[in-house]
């Protein structure tokens, strides 16, 4: 595959260079609508004042600009999106938008491949994403592991290549009354390119060249008498020789893409973008110094000395992406028929945790009889050295939109229908189902998820002149949606119990003897100590047959919106929307926003609104089950649908929508041409937030007394085989508040070129106002926690408290530069260990919580443009190779006692880091415009 890429690159580069040269001979300057990145035909004073940009998000008025908007809107140009080597739209936005957060977790199953992002510290599914103003479908993946965004299903912005984007409008205000469900934190509206001529082709290559801060480079084990010895400071690991810090050169990424605009008749357009991206995995693991092999005597296995201690894979997964976007429109009389669509394919390969040779996960139970007690003396591994399971994720995503717009009886009308589909299939590779012993497969089809969404919209608007400062824009419309969600079970061995696990049973001595078990005459229980194998494909057990799901729902909505200037300088927008869902009923939402310019260039603005987020089908119906063992009895550890009998027995209720009240107030200053400054305060109260409960049952996360009480409820309802269950509830009331400050200045300095300077700041706090515990019979259990300390701290402190972005972009002749530095505020990554002094506290910090210090991360890109049609760029993201605070290892402070978790040695950084933990990325890019 790599040889093919190099061949493609050489052919593409030659062709692009020829095209650029030929075009330079016939066209003196590139089209103004799609400038070459970095190109500067002259040093004239820039006339693209950002305040004059007309926006289409947050209003349906036809002439609303950024400067006179009553709500805060960021506009990110295609040039800003292209001045980066990161390649992923989410990563680019994380560098550009201060209230946007995109952590990059690892070893979190499918979340490694589809990583959720958030706005204003809220959940990923509380931001609505539009493409060309139409609702974009979310992914089929539900994030249920320990990452930011747990419990949510979000839009995968990384399926949208930056080359396809004309601009992105980020509305930082609640907008459910205008757009419906999900728009609590705001709206991200991706506008696709519409050019009907010319185009751009691009080839880029980059890789990480980095030194892992705080991670020692291990050169070998420290031996005594030719034998390994335990580290005297930490008896869980072997003593080792170290030399400096570990270095890495990996994560090679090739990106090839083009965007072409073609005419359809005199005024129509057909704009197509295609992109291929191949990214190798990165590995930021530390050395695993735990003994790997079975140790039946005091002596260590001789293989420990030469064993490769970099056995984990901790970092970005290997991915291969194909993305195609089409945007087209053609006039038909007084109407325009338009369509746009996309197709994306992503293959991802991420790692699970390493399975040691001597672990129970790797025992061959077939070599002992059912009555034999397993010991180190009779241990035989299934895989000699252990194994690292991989999760192969196969993502298919497509969408298609068709619409017609034009004048309808004096109204501007827009009728459209959009369908989007996302499918996520899993394969667990290089793994075992230990309960099948030597007969176990190594690779498993573990099932899959699918989500589909059909949306139809009719929008009408018209201006009326009532003698006000500006005409009154009346807009109204209707929407119909139909959602579907499916779970496909995996193949049998991916989840089933094989022959090398046999449960204890009450029976006769004769029957027990026939089965080869151990009979207890006092209890008449037959046990099988030699048949205690673990069940399911390790790394990612498949969806069981019982998880098969095919559900759907529909909704309809109507809205009305008014927008005008009541008098000179005083803008008012009012909107209302009613929406009815087939699964939970209706909701009514409204919004009022105003802006008053009391002096030219100086204005105040504010808004008040209520909003909602409908419970997703994923949250209502997602289910999966794995099998664990308690005292030799198999029990199910499951995520249950809210409507399942198990969840009902524990008091679950049908999910209600999350309900929000948003307030914002701010000021906008445009005192002179080219400069703007905005400052906005926001306050968002959300009731009935949907969260995933803790594990509840005998194998749950509570105290022994709590677990026993929950087990009694399950047993009384006939669910003795359920070891622990969790499900979604309307479990929290919260308050989010903060401030956004954005300043931009564009200037022309004659011979010193054109420059754009910006500074942005966000400060954000999240607070839990109430944990809801009145859940049927569970409400009677003293000390029961439905939403625990770890999840609570993840919610309140798991994202940066503040963020600063400073950037400068300039062109001097044919040379260009982009410099950006971002300060990410402090983050707390909660550990599993309870606080020592207050073990039942839900807010106190525990001894293993990791405090990530604020960090500055700097990016730099240099460009040179030749003949206005060919640009070479070279840059570095994270130029100074900054890493998040490393997790502490070894013994805790004397006043606390004990040891930090041993996995901190080989998973040295927290996945909560807001800028990831890959280090310095260097790249080069060639762009040709024609």
C-alpha positions in Angstrom: 0.0 0.0 0.0 2.8 2.4 0.9 4.5 1.8 -2.4 1.3 2.6 -4.2 1.0 5.9 -2.3 4.5 6.9 -3.3 3.7 6.2 -6.9 0.5 8.2 -6.7 2.3 11.1 -5.1 5.0 11.2 -7.7 2.4 11.1 -10.5 0.2 13.7 -8.8 3.0 16.1 -8.0 4.2 16.1 -11.6 0.7 16.6 -13.0 -0.1 19.3 -10.5 3.1 21.2 -11.2 2.4 21.0 -14.9 -1.2 22.2 -14.4 -0.1 25.1 -12.2 2.5 26.2 -14.8 0.1 26.0 -17.7 -2.6 27.9 -15.7 -0.1 30.6 -14.8 0.4 31.3 -18.5 -3.2 32.0 -19.2 -4.6 33.5 -15.9 -2.9 36.5 -14.5 -4.5 36.3 -11.0 -6.4 33.6 -9.2 -10.2 34.0 -8.8 -11.0 36.2 -5.8 -13.5 33.6 -4.5 -10.8 31.0 -3.9 -7.4 32.5 -3.3 -4.2 30.4 -3.3 -3.2 29.9 0.3 -0.6 32.5 1.1 -0.9 34.3 -2.2 -0.6 38.1 -2.1 -0.7 39.7 -5.6 0.1 43.0 -3.9 0.4 44.8 -0.6 -2.8 46.7 -0.7 -4.7 47.4 2.5 -7.0 44.4 3.0 -10.7 45.1 2.4 -12.1 41.9 3.9 -13.1 43.4 7.2 -14.3 40.4 9.2 -17.2 42.4 10.6 -18.7 42.7 7.1 -19.0 39.0 6.5 -22.7 38.0 6.0 -23.7 35.1 8.2 -26.5 32.6 7.7 -26.4 30.9 11.1 -28.5 32.2 14.1 -30.7 34.2 11.8 -32.8 33.8 8.7 -32.5 37.5 7.7 -30.7 37.8 4.4 -28.3 40.6 5.3 -27.1 40.0 8.8 -23.3 40.4 9.3 -20.9 39.2 12.0 -20.7 42.8 13.3 -24.4 43.4 13.7 -25.4 39.9 14.9 -27.1 40.0 18.3 -25.4 36.7 19.2 -21.7 35.7 19.1 -20.6 34.0 15.9 -17.1 32.9 14.8 -16.4 32.6 11.1 -13.5 30.4 10.1 -12.3 30.7 6.5 -11.1 28.0 4.3 -7.6 29.7 4.4 -7.5 29.3 8.2 -8.6 25.7 7.9 -5.9 25.0 5.3 -3.0 26.5 7.3 -2.3 23.4 9.4 -0.7 20.1 9.0 -3.1 18.3 11.3 -5.4 17.0 8.5 -8.5 16.5 10.7 -11.2 19.1 10.9 -11.8 18.5 14.7 -8.1 19.0 15.5 -8.0 22.2 13.4 -11.1 23.6 15.2 -9.5 22.8 18.5 -6.6 25.1 17.6 -8.9 27.9 16.3 -11.9 28.1 18.6 -11.3 28.8 22.3 -14.5 27.2 23.6 -14.0 24.0 21.4 -12.4 21.0 23.1 -11.1 17.9 21.3 -9.2 15.5 23.6 -7.7 12.4 21.9 -8.3 9.3 24.1 -6.6 6.0 23.6 -7.6 2.4 24.4 -11.3 3.3 24.5 -12.6 0.9 21.8 -14.4 2.7 19.0 -13.9 6.1 20.6 -10.2 5.8 19.5 -11.4 6.1 15.9 -14.4 8.5 16.2 -13.3 11.0 18.9 -16.0 13.3 20.2 -15.5 17.1 20.5 -17.4 19.6 22.7 -18.3 23.2 22.8 -18.4 25.3 26.0 -17.6 22.3 28.1 -20.9 20.6 27.4 -21.5 17.2 26.0 -20.7 16.5 22.3 -24.3 15.8 21.5 -25.4 19.2 22.9 -23.9 21.0 19.9 -25.9 20.9 16.6 -23.9 20.4 13.4 -25.3 21.6 10.1 -23.9 21.3 6.6 -25.1 24.0 4.2 -27.6 24.8 6.9 -29.1 21.3 7.0 -28.9 19.0 10.0 -26.0 16.5 9.8 -26.5 13.0 11.1 -24.6 11.7 14.2 -22.5 8.5 14.2 -23.8 5.1 15.2 -21.1 4.9 17.9 -22.2 5.6 21.5 -19.2 6.6 23.7 -19.6 4.6 26.9 -15.9 4.3 28.0 -14.1 6.6 30.3 -13.5 9.5 28.0 -14.8 13.1 27.8 -18.3 12.8 26.2 -19.2 9.6 27.8 -22.8 8.6 27.1 -23.0 10.7 23.9 -23.2 10.1 20.2 -21.8 13.0 18.1 -21.3 14.1 14.6 -18.0 13.0 13.1 -16.6 16.3 11.7 -13.5 14.5 10.5 -15.4 13.0 7.6 -15.6 16.5 6.2 -12.3 17.4 4.5 -11.0 20.9 4.9 -10.6 21.3 1.2 -14.4 21.0 0.7 -15.2 23.8 3.2 -15.7 27.4 2.2 -16.1 28.5 5.8 -17.4 27.3 9.2 -19.8 29.4 11.2 -19.8 28.7 14.9 -22.8 30.1 16.7 -22.0 30.3 20.4 -25.5 30.5 21.8 -28.5 28.3 22.4 -30.6 27.9 19.3 -33.2 25.1 19.9 -36.0 27.5 19.0 -34.5 28.0 15.6 -33.0 24.6 14.8 -34.5 22.0 17.2 -32.9 19.4 19.3 -29.2 19.5 20.4 -28.5 23.2 19.9 -27.9 23.9 23.6 -24.2 24.8 23.5 -24.5 26.2 20.0 -24.4 25.4 16.3 -21.6 24.6 14.0 -22.6 25.3 10.4 -20.2 24.0 7.7 -20.6 25.8 4.4 -19.4 23.9 1.4 -17.6 25.4 -1.6 -19.8 26.5 -4.5 -17.2 27.6 -7.1 -18.1 26.7 -10.7 -14.5 27.0 -12.0 -11.0 26.4 -11.0 -9.9 24.2 -8.2 -7.1 23.2 -5.8 -5.1 20.0 -5.4 -3.0 19.3 -2.4 -0.4 16.7 -1.2 0.9 16.7 2.3 3.2 14.5 4.4 4.0 14.8 8.1 5.1 12.7 11.1 5.8 13.1 14.8 9.4 13.6 15.8 9.3 13.8 19.6 10.8 13.1 23.0 8.4 11.8 25.6 8.5 14.1 28.5 8.8 12.3 31.8 9.0 8.8 30.3 12.4 7.1 30.9 14.1 5.3 28.1 14.7 1.7 29.3 17.8 0.1 27.9 17.4 -3.3 29.6 16.7 -5.1 32.9 19.1 -4.7 35.8 20.3 -8.2 36.6 21.8 -9.7 39.7 23.6 -13.0 39.2 22.2 -13.1 35.7 18.6 -12.9 37.1 16.1 -10.1 37.0 15.2 -8.6 40.4 12.3 -6.5 41.6 12.7 -2.8 41.8 13.4 -2.0 45.5 11.3 1.2 45.3 8.3 -0.6 43.7 8.0 -4.4 44.1 5.4 -4.7 41.4 8.0 -4.1 38.6 11.4 -5.3 37.7 14.5 -3.2 38.2 15.7 -1.7 34.9 18.5 0.4 33.5 17.5 3.8 32.2 19.1 6.4 29.8 17.4 9.7 29.4 13.8 10.0 28.0 12.2 7.9 25.3 12.1 9.2 21.8 9.6 8.4 19.0 9.4 9.0 15.3 6.1 7.7 14.1 2.6 8.6 13.0 3.5 9.1 9.4 0.5 10.8 7.6 0.0 11.2 3.9 -2.9 13.3 2.6 -3.9 13.7 -1.0 -6.9 15.7 -2.0 -8.4 18.0 -4.6 -11.3 20.4 -5.0 -12.7 21.2 -8.5 -15.5 23.5 -9.5 -17.2 22.9 -12.9 -19.9 25.0 -14.6 -23.4 23.6 -15.3 -24.7 26.0 -18.0 -24.1 29.7 -17.5 -24.9 29.9 -13.7 -24.9 26.4 -12.3 -22.1 24.8 -10.4 -20.8 21.3 -9.6 -18.1 21.4 -6.9 -16.5 18.1 -5.9 -13.8 17.3 -3.3 -12.0 14.0 -2.8 -9.5 13.2 -0.1 -7.4 10.2 0.8 -5.6 10.1 4.2 -3.3 7.4 5.5 -2.1 7.7 9.0 0.1 5.3 10.9 -0.4 4.8 14.6 1.5 6.6 17.2 2.8 4.9 20.4 3.4 6.9 23.5 3.5 3.9 25.9 6.1 3.6 28.5 8.0 0.4 29.2 6.0 -2.4 30.9 8.3 -3.7 33.6 6.0 -6.1 35.2 7.0 -9.8 35.1 5.4 -11.2 31.9 5.9 -14.9 32.2 4.6 -17.5 34.6 6.7 -18.0 37.7 6.1 -21.4 39.4 9.3 -21.0 41.5 11.2 -18.2 42.9 13.3 -17.9 39.8 12.2 -15.7 36.9 11.7 -17.1 33.4 14.8 -16.5 31.3 12.7 -15.0 28.6 12.1 -11.9 30.8 15.5 -10.6 30.0 15.0 -10.3 26.2 11.2 -9.5 26.3 10.1 -6.4 24.4 8.8 -4.1 27.2 7.1 -1.8 24.7 4.2 -4.2 24.5 1.4 -1.7 24.8 0.3 0.6 22.0 -0.9 3.9 23.5 -1.7 6.8 21.1 -3.5 7.5 17.9 -4.8 4.4 16.0 -3.8 3.6 12.5 -6.4 4.9 10.1 -7.1 5.0 6.4 -9.7 7.5 5.2 -11.5 8.1 1.9 -13.8 11.1 1.8 -15.8 12.5 -1.1 -18.1 15.6 -1.0 -20.2 17.0 -3.8 -22.1 20.3 -3.8 -24.1 21.3 -6.8 -26.8 23.7 -7.9 -28.5 24.8 -11.2 -31.1 27.4 -11.9 -34.4 26.3 -13.2 -36.4 29.3 -14.2 -36.8 31.5 -11.1 -35.8 28.5 -8.9 -32.5 26.8 -8.0 -32.4 23.1 -7.8 -29.5 22.1 -5.5 -28.0 18.9 -4.0 -25.0 18.0 -1.9 -23.8 14.7 -0.5 -20.9 12.8 0.9 -19.3 9.4 1.1 -16.7 8.4 3.7 -14.9 5.2 4.4 -12.5 4.8 7.4 -10.6 1.7 8.4 -9.1 2.0 11.9 -6.9 -0.3 13.9 -6.6 0.5 17.6 -5.1 -1.5 20.4 -6.6 -2.9 23.6 -4.5 -3.7 26.7 -1.6 -6.1 26.6 -2.5 -9.6 27.9 0.5 -11.0 29.7 1.7 -14.6 29.1 1.0 -15.5 32.8 -2.4 -13.9 33.0 -5.6 -15.8 33.5 -6.7 -14.4 30.2 -4.1 -16.6 28.5 -4.4 -19.9 30.5 -5.0 -23.1 28.6 -7.6 -24.8 30.7 -7.7 -27.8 28.5 -4.5 -29.2 30.0 -6.1 -29.7 33.5 -9.2 -31.7 34.5 -12.4 -30.1 35.6 -11.6 -31.0 39.2 -8.1 -29.7 39.2 -7.4 -26.4 41.1 -5.4 -24.0 38.8 -2.0 -23.1 40.1 1.2 -21.6 38.8 2.6 -25.1 38.7 0.0 -26.4 36.2 -0.2 -23.1 34.2 0.2 -23.5 30.4 -0.3 -20.4 28.2 -2.4 -20.4 25.1 -0.1 -17.8 23.5 3.5 -18.2 24.5 4.5 -14.6 25.0 1.1 -13.1 25.7 -0.8 -11.0 23.1 -2.1 -7.6 22.2 -5.7 -7.6 20.9 -6.6 -5.1 18.3 -10.0 -3.6 17.4 -10.5 -3.1 13.7 -13.2 -0.5 13.1 -14.8 -0.3 9.7 -16.7 3.0 9.4 -19.0 3.8 6.4 -20.8 7.1 6.3 -22.8 8.7 3.6 -25.4 11.4 3.1 -27.5 13.0 0.3 -29.5 16.2 0.2 -31.9 17.4 -2.5 -33.7 20.7 -2.5 -35.2 23.5 -4.4 -35.4 27.2 -3.5 -36.8 30.3 -5.0 -39.6 32.8 -4.9 -43.0 31.4 -3.8 -45.7 34.1 -3.9 -43.3 36.7 -2.7 -41.7 34.5 -0.1 -38.2 33.0 -0.3 -38.9 29.3 -0.2 -36.6 26.4 0.4 -37.8 22.8 0.3 -35.3 20.1 1.1 -34.9 16.5 2.1 -31.6 15.0 3.6 -30.7 11.4 4.4 -27.6 10.5 6.4 -26.4 7.0 7.4 -23.5 5.9 9.6 -22.4 2.3 10.1 -19.7 1.1 12.4 -18.6 -2.5 12.3 -16.1 -4.2 14.7 -13.6 -6.9 14.3 -11.5 -8.1 17.2 -8.2 -9.3 16.0 -5.2 -11.2 17.5 -7.3 -12.1 20.4 -8.8 -15.2 22.2 -12.0 -16.4 23.8 -10.2 -18.3 26.6 -13.3 -20.4 27.3 -12.8 -22.1 23.9 -9.2 -23.0 24.8 -7.0 -24.1 21.9 -10.1 -24.2 19.6 -10.6 -20.4 20.0 -10.6 -18.2 17.0 -8.0 -15.5 16.8 -10.1 -13.0 14.9 -13.8 -12.3 15.5 -16.6 -10.5 13.8 -17.8 -8.6 16.9 -20.9 -7.1 15.4 -21.8 -3.5 14.5 -23.9 -0.4 14.9 -25.9 1.6 12.4 -27.8 4.9 12.5 -29.9 6.6 9.9 -31.6 9.9 9.8 -34.1 11.4 7.3 -34.9 15.1 7.5 -37.4 17.1 5.4 -37.6 20.9 5.7 -39.8 23.6 4.3 -38.5 27.1 5.1 -40.2 30.4 4.0 -39.2 34.0 4.6 -40.1 37.4 3.5 -39.3 41.0 4.3 -42.0 43.5 5.2 -41.5 47.2 5.3 -43.4 48.7 8.3 -41.4 51.9 8.4 -38.9 50.6 10.9 -35.1 51.2 10.6 -34.9 48.0 8.5 -37.5 45.7 7.0 -39.0 43.1 9.2 -38.0 39.5 8.2 -40.7 37.0 8.9 -39.5 33.4 8.6 -41.5 30.2 9.3 -41.3 26.6 8.4 -41.7 23.0 9.3 -39.5 19.9 9.7 -40.0 16.2 9.7 -37.4 13.7 11.0 -37.2 10.0 11.1 -34.4 8.3 13.0 -33.3 4.6 13.1 -30.8 2.7 15.2 -29.6 -0.9 14.7 -27.3 -3.3 16.6 -25.9 -6.3 14.7 -24.7 -9.2 16.9 -21.3 -10.6 16.5 -20.4 -14.2 15.6 -20.9 -16.8 18.3 -17.4 -17.2 19.6 -17.0 -13.4 20.0 -19.3 -13.5 23.1 -20.4 -17.1 23.9 -19.3 -19.4 26.8 -17.1 -22.2 25.5 -16.4 -25.7 26.9 -13.7 -24.6 29.3 -16.1 -22.8 31.6 -18.6 -24.8 33.6 -20.7 -23.1 36.2 -21.2 -24.5 39.7 -24.5 -26.4 40.1 -26.7 -28.1 42.6 -26.9 -31.7 41.7 -26.3 -35.3 42.9 -22.9 -36.8 43.7 -23.3 -39.3 40.9 -24.0 -36.6 38.3 -21.1 -34.5 39.6 -18.7 -37.4 39.3 -20.0 -38.0 35.7 -19.1 -34.4 34.9 -15.7 -34.7 36.6 -16.5 -32.0 39.2 -15.9 -31.6 42.9 -18.9 -32.4 45.1 -19.7 -30.8 48.4 -21.9 -33.2 50.3 -23.0 -30.5 52.8 -24.4 -28.2 50.2 -25.0 -30.6 47.2 -23.1 -28.1 45.1 -20.8 -29.4 42.3 -17.9 -27.1 41.4 -15.4 -27.2 38.6 -12.2 -25.4 39.6 -10.5 -26.5 36.4 -13.2 -25.0 34.2 -13.0 -21.3 35.1 -11.9 -19.7 31.8 -12.8 -16.1 30.9 -15.5 -15.6 28.3 -15.7 -13.5 25.2 -13.2 -12.1 22.7 -10.7 -10.2 24.7 -10.2 -6.5 24.0 -13.7 -6.2 22.6 -16.3 -8.9 23.3 -18.9 -9.1 20.5 -22.5 -7.9 20.8 -24.5 -11.0 21.9 -27.5 -12.3 20.0 -29.7 -10.9 22.7 -28.4 -7.4 21.8 -29.9 -7.4 18.3 -31.8 -4.1 17.9 -33.8 -2.4 15.2 -35.7 0.7 16.4 -36.9 4.0 15.1 -38.8 7.1 15.9 -40.1 10.2 14.1 -40.8 13.9 14.9 -42.3 16.9 13.4 -41.8 20.6 14.2 -42.9 24.1 13.2 -41.2 27.4 13.9 -41.5 31.1 13.4 -38.9 33.8 13.5 -38.9 37.6 13.4 -35.8 39.8 12.8 -35.6 43.5 12.4 -34.1 46.8 13.5 -36.8 48.5 15.5 -34.9 51.8 15.2 -31.5 52.8 14.0 -28.9 50.6 15.8 -31.4 48.5 17.8 -31.7 44.9 16.4 -34.2 42.4 17.7 -34.6 38.7 16.9 -37.4 36.5 18.3 -38.1 32.9 17.5 -40.4 30.1 18.7 -40.5 26.4 17.8 -42.8 23.5 18.8 -41.5 20.0 18.2 -43.2 16.6 18.9 -41.4 13.3 19.1 -43.1 9.9 18.8 -41.3 8.5 21.9 -41.6 11.2 24.5 -44.0 13.9 23.4 -43.7 17.6 22.7 -41.6 20.6 23.6 -42.0 24.3 23.1 -39.0 26.6 22.9 -38.4 30.3 22.4 -35.7 32.8 22.1 -35.3 36.6 22.3 -32.0 38.3 21.2 -31.2 42.0 20.9 -28.4 44.3 20.0 -28.1 48.0 20.7 -25.4 50.1 19.0 -25.5 53.2 21.2 -22.5 54.7 19.4 -21.0 53.9 16.0 -18.8 50.9 16.5 -19.9 50.3 20.1 -22.8 47.9 20.9 -24.2 45.7 23.6 -26.1 42.5 23.0 -27.8 39.7 24.8 -30.2 36.8 24.5 -32.4 34.6 26.5 -33.8 31.3 25.4 -34.9 27.9 26.4 -33.9 24.7 24.6 -33.8 21.0 24.7 -32.0 17.8 23.6 -34.1 14.8 22.8 -32.8 11.5 24.2 -31.0 9.7 21.4 -32.1 6.3 20.2 -28.6 5.1 21.2 -29.2 6.2 24.8 -32.6 4.5 24.9 -31.8 1.2 23.2 -28.0 0.5 23.3 -27.3 -2.8 24.8 -24.3 -5.1 25.3 -23.4 -7.8 27.7 -20.2 -9.4 28.8 -19.8 -12.4 31.1 -17.9 -12.3 34.4 -17.7 -14.8 37.3 -18.5 -14.4 40.9 -17.7 -17.4 43.1 -17.5 -19.6 40.0 -21.0 -18.5 38.8 -21.2 -16.7 35.4 -23.0 -13.3 35.7 -23.8 -10.8 33.1 -22.3 -7.3 33.3 -24.5 -5.4 30.9 -25.5 -2.0 29.5 -29.3 -2.3 29.4 -31.9 -0.4 27.3 -34.1 1.8 29.5 -37.1 -0.3 28.6 -35.5 -3.7 29.4 -37.0 -5.8 32.3 -33.7 -5.6 34.2 -33.6 -1.8 34.0 -37.3 -1.7 34.9 -36.7 -3.9 38.0 -34.1 -1.3 39.1 -36.5 1.6 38.7 -35.7 3.0 35.2 -38.1 5.4 33.6 -38.6 6.5 30.0 -36.0 9.1 29.2 -37.2 12.7 29.1 -35.6 15.5 27.0 -32.8 17.5 28.6 -34.1 21.1 29.1 -32.0 24.2 29.1 -32.3 27.9 29.9 -29.6 30.1 28.3 -28.7 33.6 29.1 -26.0 35.6 27.4 -24.9 39.3 27.6 -22.0 40.9 25.8 -20.5 43.8 24.0 -19.1 44.3 20.5 -16.6 47.0 19.6 -15.6 48.0 16.1 -13.9 51.4 16.7 -12.0 51.5 13.5 -11.7 49.7 10.2 -10.2 46.2 10.5 -10.5 45.8 14.3 -13.2 44.1 16.3 -13.5 43.1 19.9 -16.3 41.1 21.4 -16.9 39.9 24.9 -19.8 37.6 25.9 -20.9 36.1 29.2 -23.1 33.0 29.0 -25.1 31.1 31.7 -26.7 27.7 30.8 -28.8 25.8 33.2 -29.7 22.2 32.1 -32.3 20.0 33.9 -32.6 16.3 33.5 -29.3 15.7 31.9 -29.0 12.2 30.5 -26.2 10.2 32.0 -25.1 6.6 32.4 -25.5 5.1 35.8 -22.7 3.3 37.7 -22.7 -0.5 37.5 -25.4 -1.7 39.8 -25.5 -5.3 41.3 -23.4 -7.9 43.0 -20.4 -7.0 40.7 -21.2 -3.3 40.9 -19.2 -0.3 41.9 -20.8 0.3 45.2 -20.0 -0.8 48.7 -20.5 -4.5 49.7 -23.7 -3.5 51.5 -25.0 -1.5 48.5 -24.1 -4.3 46.0 -25.9 -6.9 48.2 -29.0 -4.7 48.4 -29.1 -4.2 44.6 -28.6 -8.0 44.1 -31.5 -8.7 46.4 -33.8 -6.5 44.1 -32.5 -8.3 41.0 -32.9 -11.8 42.6 -36.4 -10.9 43.7 -37.4 -10.1 40.1 -35.9 -13.3 38.7 -32.6 -11.9 37.4 -30.1 -14.0 39.4 -27.7 -14.2 36.5 -27.3 -10.4 36.3 -24.1 -9.5 38.1 -24.3 -5.8 37.3 -26.3 -3.5 35.1 -26.2 0.1 34.0 -28.5 2.2 32.0 -29.3 5.8 31.1 -31.3 8.1 33.4 -32.2 11.7 33.6 -29.7 12.0 36.4 -28.3 15.5 36.7 -29.2 19.2 36.9 -26.2 21.4 36.0 -25.0 24.9 35.5 -22.4 26.0 32.9 -21.2 29.5 32.8 -18.3 31.4 31.3 -17.0 34.2 29.1 -15.7 34.4 25.6 -13.5 37.3 24.5 -12.4 37.5 20.8 -10.3 40.3 19.3 -9.2 40.5 15.6 -7.2 43.1 13.7 -6.5 43.1 10.0 -4.0 45.6 8.6 -2.0 46.4 5.5 1.5 47.6 6.1 2.5 48.4 2.5 5.9 46.8 2.0 5.5 44.8 5.2 2.6 43.0 3.7 -1.0 42.2 5.0 -1.5 40.8 8.4 -4.3 39.4 10.5 -3.9 39.2 14.2 -6.2 37.6 16.7 -6.5 36.9 20.4 -9.3 34.8 21.9 -10.0 33.7 25.5 -12.6 31.4 27.0 -13.2 30.7 30.6 -15.7 28.0 31.5 -17.1 26.3 34.7 -19.4 23.4 35.0 -21.3 22.7 38.3 -23.5 19.8 39.3 -26.6 21.4 41.0 -28.4 18.1 41.8 -27.8 14.4 41.5 -31.1 12.6 41.0 -31.5 9.5 43.1 -35.2 8.8 43.3 -35.2 5.8 41.1 -37.8 3.4 42.3 -36.6 0.7 44.7 -33.0 1.9 44.5 -34.1 5.1 46.3 -34.5 3.0 49.5 -30.9 1.8 49.6 -28.7 3.9 51.9 -25.5 5.1 50.3 -26.4 4.1 46.8 -24.7 6.3 44.1 -26.1 6.5 40.6 -23.6 9.0 39.3 -20.3 8.7 41.2 -17.3 10.7 42.0 -15.2 9.8 39.0 -17.9 10.7 36.5 -18.8 13.9 38.5 -15.2 15.1 38.4 -14.9 14.2 34.8 -17.9 16.4 34.1 -16.8 19.4 36.3 -13.1 19.3 35.8 -12.3 17.0 32.8 -12.1 19.9 30.3 -9.9 23.0 30.4 -11.1 25.7 32.8 -9.8 28.3 30.4 -8.1 28.5 27.0 -6.2 31.3 25.2 -5.5 31.4 21.5 -3.1 34.0 20.0 -2.4 34.0 16.3 -0.8 36.0 13.5 -1.2 35.4 9.8 0.7 37.4 7.3 1.7 37.6 3.7 4.7 39.6 2.4 4.9 39.4 -1.3 4.8 35.7 -2.2 5.8 34.6 1.3 3.4 33.7 4.1 3.5 32.8 7.7 1.0 31.5 10.3 2.0 31.5 13.9 -0.3 30.4 16.7 0.1 29.6 20.4 -2.6 28.2 22.6 -2.7 28.0 26.3 -4.8 25.1 27.6 -5.9 25.5 31.2 -5.8 23.0 34.0 -7.7 19.7 33.8 -8.3 17.0 36.5 -8.3 13.4 35.4 -10.0 11.4 38.2 -8.6 8.1 39.3 -10.6 5.1 40.6 -9.3 5.2 44.2 -11.6 7.0 46.6 -10.4 10.0 48.7 -8.4 8.8 51.8 -10.0 11.2 54.3 -13.5 11.3 52.8 -14.0 7.9 51.0 -17.7 8.6 50.4 -17.3 12.1 49.1 -18.5 12.8 45.5 -16.3 15.9 45.1 -13.1 15.4 47.0 -10.0 14.4 45.2 -8.5 11.0 45.5 -4.8 10.0 45.8 -4.6 8.8 42.2 -6.3 11.8 40.5 -4.0 13.4 38.0 -3.8 17.2 37.8 -2.8 18.4 34.4 -1.1 21.7 34.5 -1.7 24.5 32.1 0.4 24.2 28.9 1.2 26.5 26.0 1.3 24.7 22.6 2.7 26.6 19.6 2.2 26.0 15.9 4.2 27.6 13.0 3.8 27.4 9.2 5.9 29.1 6.5 4.7 29.3 2.9 6.1 30.4 -0.4 3.9 30.9 -3.5 5.3 30.7 -7.0 3.6 32.3 -10.0 0.4 32.6 -7.9 -0.6 29.0 -8.5 1.8 26.8 -6.6 2.4 27.0 -2.8 5.0 25.1 -0.8 4.3 25.1 3.0 6.5 23.7 5.8 5.4 23.7 9.4 5.2 22.2 12.8 2.3 21.7 15.2 3.4 21.7 18.8 6.7 23.2 17.7 8.3 23.0 21.2 7.3 19.4 21.8 5.0 20.1 24.8 3.4 17.2 26.7 0.8 17.1 29.3 1.8 16.4 32.9 2.9 12.8 33.2 1.1 10.5 35.6 3.0 9.9 38.8 4.5 6.4 39.4 5.8 4.3 42.3 5.1 5.0 45.9 2.6 7.7 46.9 3.7 10.3 49.4 4.3 9.0 52.9 1.3 10.8 54.3 -1.0 8.9 51.8 0.7 5.5 51.6 0.5 2.8 49.0 1.4 3.0 45.4 0.1 4.8 42.3 -1.6 2.5 39.8 1.0 0.3 38.0 -0.4 1.2 34.6 1.0 4.7 34.9 4.4 3.2 33.9 3.1 2.1 30.5 0.3 4.5 30.0 2.1 7.6 31.1 -0.3 10.3 30.0 -3.9 11.0 30.7 -6.4 10.7 27.8 -8.0 13.9 29.3 -5.2 16.0 27.9 -7.0 18.7 25.8 -4.2 18.7 23.1 -3.5 15.0 23.1 -0.1 13.5 23.9 1.7 12.9 20.7 4.3 15.7 20.8 5.8 17.6 17.9 4.3 17.0 14.4 6.3 18.3 11.4 5.0 18.5 7.9 5.3 19.7 4.3 2.5 20.5 1.9 2.3 21.3 -1.8 -0.8 23.1 -3.1 -1.6 23.8 -6.8 -4.5 26.0 -7.8 -5.9 26.0 -11.3 
